[in-house]
Amino acid sequence: MIEEQDDFLRAVEAVLFVSEQPLTPGELKLHVGEAGDLAAALAALSAHYAGRGVNLVERGGRWHFQTAGDLSHILRREKDETRKLSRAAMETLAIIAYHEPVSRAEIEAIRGVQVAKGTLDVLMEAGWIRPAGRREVPGRPLIYATTVEFLSHFGLGSRRDLPGIDDLRAAGLLDPVDLALEGLGAQSVVENDEEDA
């Protein structure tokens, strides 16, 4: 009789252990049958697991194993979420890196479009830019500069190590539209020279 009870207890424990979701007593009986006293088995297992790393608990009429509350801090996972920068953020970062210190108005003049506040916020959250004071002109606009984290992230010793236009072209990093427009500009110069001849 005791051996049968042990087998029933072990079966209840196994079903609860592998279950993906909490189970009601009725759902447990579908797996383990009616061969034993389910309430006694659940009480025995609950007492056995009390004070351990996992506990057998009943919530809303459903039973499941859960991590002991005092150990939850050990199992917390912190994950770095990588986010791809938008094209606007990349352009803004490049302008700041090459022209710093630079104000929002100057960034907008170079880009030809307004800079959303969120774009600068994203770059500041990443730790790549920082406010670098105020320009001594009417309105005293805030100016931005890159940070040491920016240099570190991109493997630069200083801003002087930023690639030049020839370096970018050689690496194939220039926008194909820019290259096509540049090619058209050179082609029209050749055509004009031919017409003059």
C-alpha positions as CSV (number, residue, x, y, z in Angstrom):
1,M,0.0,0.0,0.0
2,I,2.8,2.5,0.9
3,E,4.6,1.6,-2.4
4,E,1.5,2.3,-4.3
5,Q,1.1,5.7,-2.6
6,D,4.8,6.5,-3.4
7,D,4.2,5.6,-7.1
8,F,1.1,7.8,-7.1
9,L,3.0,10.7,-5.4
10,R,5.8,10.4,-7.8
11,A,3.4,10.4,-10.8
12,V,1.7,13.6,-9.5
13,E,5.1,15.2,-9.0
14,A,6.3,14.2,-12.5
15,V,3.1,15.5,-14.2
16,L,3.3,18.9,-12.3
17,F,7.0,19.1,-13.1
18,V,6.7,18.7,-16.9
19,S,3.4,20.7,-17.3
20,E,3.8,23.9,-19.2
21,Q,0.9,25.5,-17.3
22,P,-0.8,25.1,-13.9
23,L,-3.1,22.2,-13.6
24,T,-6.4,21.7,-11.8
25,P,-7.0,18.6,-9.7
26,G,-9.3,17.4,-12.4
27,E,-6.6,17.8,-15.1
28,L,-4.1,16.0,-12.8
29,K,-6.5,13.1,-12.4
30,L,-6.6,12.7,-16.2
31,H,-2.9,12.0,-16.1
32,V,-2.4,10.0,-12.9
33,G,-5.8,8.3,-12.6
34,E,-7.9,7.7,-9.4
35,A,-5.4,5.2,-7.8
36,G,-4.5,7.5,-4.9
37,D,-5.5,10.3,-2.7
38,L,-4.7,13.4,-4.8
39,A,-5.4,16.0,-2.0
40,A,-3.0,14.1,0.3
41,A,-0.3,13.8,-2.5
42,L,-0.5,17.5,-3.2
43,A,-0.3,18.4,0.5
44,A,2.7,16.0,0.9
45,L,4.5,17.5,-2.1
46,S,3.8,21.0,-1.0
47,A,5.3,20.3,2.4
48,H,8.3,18.5,0.8
49,Y,9.1,21.5,-1.4
50,A,8.5,24.2,1.2
51,G,11.7,26.0,1.9
52,R,13.5,24.7,-1.2
53,G,14.6,26.5,-4.4
54,V,11.2,25.6,-6.0
55,N,7.9,25.4,-4.3
56,L,4.7,23.6,-5.2
57,V,1.9,26.2,-4.9
58,E,-1.8,26.4,-5.6
59,R,-3.1,29.6,-7.2
60,G,-6.8,29.9,-8.1
61,G,-7.4,26.2,-7.8
62,R,-4.5,25.3,-10.1
63,W,-1.2,23.7,-9.0
64,H,2.3,24.4,-10.3
65,F,6.0,24.6,-9.3
66,Q,7.5,28.1,-9.1
67,T,10.8,29.5,-8.0
68,A,11.0,30.4,-4.4
69,G,10.3,34.1,-4.0
70,D,13.5,34.9,-2.2
71,L,15.6,33.5,-5.1
72,S,13.9,35.5,-7.9
73,H,16.8,38.0,-8.1
74,I,19.2,35.2,-9.0
75,L,17.1,34.2,-12.0
76,R,16.4,37.7,-13.4
77,R,17.9,38.1,-16.8
78,E,19.1,41.4,-18.0
79,K,19.4,41.6,-21.7
80,D,20.9,44.4,-23.8
81,E,18.5,45.3,-26.5
82,T,20.2,46.4,-29.6
83,R,18.3,48.9,-31.7
84,K,19.2,50.0,-35.2
85,L,19.6,53.7,-35.5
86,S,17.3,55.4,-38.0
87,R,18.8,57.1,-41.0
88,A,18.0,60.5,-39.5
89,A,19.8,59.5,-36.3
90,M,22.9,58.3,-38.3
91,E,22.9,61.5,-40.3
92,T,22.6,63.7,-37.2
93,L,25.4,61.7,-35.5
94,A,27.7,62.1,-38.5
95,I,27.0,65.9,-38.6
96,I,27.7,66.3,-34.9
97,A,30.9,64.2,-35.2
98,Y,32.3,66.1,-38.2
99,H,31.1,69.6,-37.2
100,E,31.1,69.7,-33.4
101,P,30.2,71.7,-31.5
102,V,27.0,72.2,-33.5
103,S,23.5,73.5,-32.7
104,R,20.2,72.0,-33.8
105,A,19.7,74.8,-36.3
106,E,23.1,74.1,-37.8
107,I,22.3,70.4,-38.0
108,E,19.0,71.2,-39.8
109,A,20.8,73.5,-42.2
110,I,23.2,70.8,-43.2
111,R,20.6,68.0,-43.4
112,G,18.0,70.3,-45.1
113,V,15.2,69.0,-42.8
114,Q,14.1,69.5,-39.3
115,V,15.7,67.4,-36.5
116,A,13.1,65.6,-34.3
117,K,13.8,66.0,-30.6
118,G,13.6,62.3,-30.3
119,T,16.6,61.8,-32.6
120,L,18.8,63.8,-30.3
121,D,17.4,62.0,-27.3
122,V,18.2,58.6,-28.8
123,L,21.8,59.6,-29.4
124,M,22.1,61.0,-25.9
125,E,20.6,57.8,-24.4
126,A,23.2,55.8,-26.3
127,G,25.8,58.0,-24.7
128,W,27.3,59.1,-28.0
129,I,26.5,62.8,-27.8
130,R,26.2,65.4,-25.0
131,P,25.2,69.0,-24.6
132,A,28.4,71.0,-24.8
133,G,27.2,74.4,-23.7
134,R,25.4,77.3,-25.5
135,R,26.4,79.3,-28.5
136,E,27.0,83.0,-27.7
137,V,24.4,84.3,-30.2
138,P,20.9,85.6,-29.7
139,G,18.7,82.9,-28.2
140,R,21.8,81.1,-26.9
141,P,21.1,77.7,-28.6
142,L,22.3,74.5,-27.1
143,I,25.3,73.0,-28.9
144,Y,26.1,69.3,-29.1
145,A,29.4,67.3,-29.2
146,T,30.4,63.7,-29.2
147,T,31.5,61.8,-26.1
148,V,34.3,59.5,-25.1
149,E,31.8,56.6,-25.4
150,F,31.2,57.5,-29.1
151,L,35.0,57.3,-29.7
152,S,35.3,54.1,-27.8
153,H,32.3,52.5,-29.6
154,F,33.6,53.3,-33.0
155,G,37.2,52.5,-32.2
156,L,38.5,56.0,-32.7
157,G,41.4,57.5,-30.8
158,S,40.1,61.1,-31.5
159,R,37.9,62.9,-34.0
160,R,40.8,63.2,-36.3
161,D,40.5,59.5,-36.9
162,L,37.1,59.9,-38.5
163,P,37.2,58.7,-42.1
164,G,37.4,61.3,-44.9
165,I,35.4,61.3,-48.1
166,D,38.0,59.3,-50.0
167,D,38.0,56.7,-47.2
168,L,34.2,56.4,-47.3
169,R,34.2,56.1,-51.0
170,A,36.9,53.4,-51.0
171,A,35.0,51.4,-48.3
172,G,31.8,51.6,-50.5
173,L,29.9,53.4,-47.7
174,L,28.6,56.3,-49.8
175,D,25.0,56.2,-50.8
176,P,24.7,54.9,-54.4
177,V,22.3,57.8,-55.2
178,D,25.1,60.2,-54.1
179,L,27.6,58.4,-56.3
180,A,25.1,58.4,-59.3
181,L,24.5,62.1,-58.9
182,E,28.2,62.8,-58.6
183,G,28.7,60.7,-61.8
184,L,26.0,62.7,-63.6
185,G,27.7,65.9,-62.6
186,A,31.0,64.8,-64.0
187,Q,29.3,63.5,-67.2
188,S,27.5,66.9,-67.8
189,V,30.8,68.7,-67.5
190,V,32.3,66.4,-70.2
191,E,29.3,67.0,-72.4
192,N,29.6,70.8,-72.0
193,D,33.3,70.5,-72.9
194,E,32.5,68.6,-76.0
195,E,29.9,71.1,-77.1
196,D,32.4,74.0,-76.6
197,A,35.0,72.2,-78.8
